[in-house]
């Protein structure tokens, strides 16, 4: 990630994040309300220092069910305070004692009956409140950069969490494509890392060329807040107005089998960024795995971005992001952030 091009220029600050879990707060934005009836108990929990998989395991043990009976919309990191929802399938509609699940690390905030298991991706987004400590840099420059991000957004890179400790998931994906056997859940993770690596290469090339937020001939457009795409088609004043209003975004490939949708200049940039031995192996492996060509928006604009300086010089940031987007890619446009949780 440190080698990927930045869109807004040189770093304007250096700081530390996640000195404590409370410095990185994430809250899922719900995509729906509980139905009030059904065989699934919908829990809203707040957890500290606990990832989603571990919380799901604890909830399954509490309910006396298999982990497959637990549903959740997204994965949340361990080094944070997070609020998210889980469902527990209880066909007899007898809920265990909620108080027995409560602890200092996991608190149940709300519970209600719901008709269906919570599927992956069933959320409207995530709200972040982040505290940066030991901030170095001129406040005026930092606030100017924050205003630029609020207006123009940032490149929608996949964050470093996607690539595992030390970024090793891509190398493991190459080894898997060469024949190394892996467990099913690891295979899914490595396929995602391979796709993300190729997408980031394309996006970095567009950032370096200054076209990550502009139209190229042959562009494929993605509707804001949706996975729907359209194009290529002739670039018109209407499309320019929609691009400026963040109603649509340029997109890049999530690689798989099938024909690349972009054409002309956009296609040339994408294919050029995915050349070389490692990229060729990643592309071939994804095609053999049966993944289909998809697209992802090249840019991301944080919603409701706000900030304030605390008395000790720390900088608090608050913003919301769509599902599948990373707070860390917003932070890297500010500067060099040291993650205390990984040191």
HELIX and SHEET records of a PDB file:
HELIX    1   1 UNK A   21  UNK A   23  5                                   3    
HELIX    2   2 UNK A   52  UNK A   63  1                                  12    
HELIX    3   3 UNK A   67  UNK A   69  5                                   3    
HELIX    4   4 UNK A   98  UNK A  100  5                                   3    
HELIX    5   5 UNK A  139  UNK A  152  1                                  14    
HELIX    6   6 UNK A  160  UNK A  163  5                                   4    
HELIX    7   7 UNK A  165  UNK A  167  5                                   3    
HELIX    8   8 UNK A  169  UNK A  177  1                                   9    
HELIX    9   9 UNK A  184  UNK A  209  1                                  26    
HELIX   10  10 UNK A  237  UNK A  244  1                                   8    
HELIX   11  11 UNK A  264  UNK A  273  1                                  10    
HELIX   12  12 UNK A  277  UNK A  288  1                                  12    
HELIX   13  13 UNK A  327  UNK A  331  1                                   5    
HELIX   14  14 UNK A  340  UNK A  342  5                                   3    
SHEET    1   A 6 UNK A  70  UNK A  72  0                                        
SHEET    2   A 6 UNK A  81  UNK A  89 -1                                        
SHEET    3   A 6 UNK A  24  UNK A  30  1                                        
SHEET    4   A 6 UNK A 123  UNK A 136 -1                                        
SHEET    5   A 6 UNK A  13  UNK A  17 -1                                        
SHEET    6   A 6 UNK A 335  UNK A 339  1                                        
SHEET    1   B 6 UNK A  70  UNK A  72  0                                        
SHEET    2   B 6 UNK A  81  UNK A  89 -1                                        
SHEET    3   B 6 UNK A  24  UNK A  30  1                                        
SHEET    4   B 6 UNK A 123  UNK A 136 -1                                        
SHEET    5   B 6 UNK A 315  UNK A 321 -1                                        
SHEET    6   B 6 UNK A 303  UNK A 309 -1                                        
SHEET    1   C 4 UNK A  70  UNK A  72  0                                        
SHEET    2   C 4 UNK A  81  UNK A  89 -1                                        
SHEET    3   C 4 UNK A  40  UNK A  48 -1                                        
SHEET    4   C 4 UNK A 106  UNK A 114 -1                                        
SHEET    1   D 2 UNK A 154  UNK A 155  0                                        
SHEET    2   D 2 UNK A 299  UNK A 300 -1                                        
SHEET    1   E 4 UNK A 229  UNK A 231  0                                        
SHEET    2   E 4 UNK A 220  UNK A 223 -1                                        
SHEET    3   E 4 UNK A 248  UNK A 254 -1                                        
SHEET    4   E 4 UNK A 294  UNK A 297 -1                                        
END                                                                             
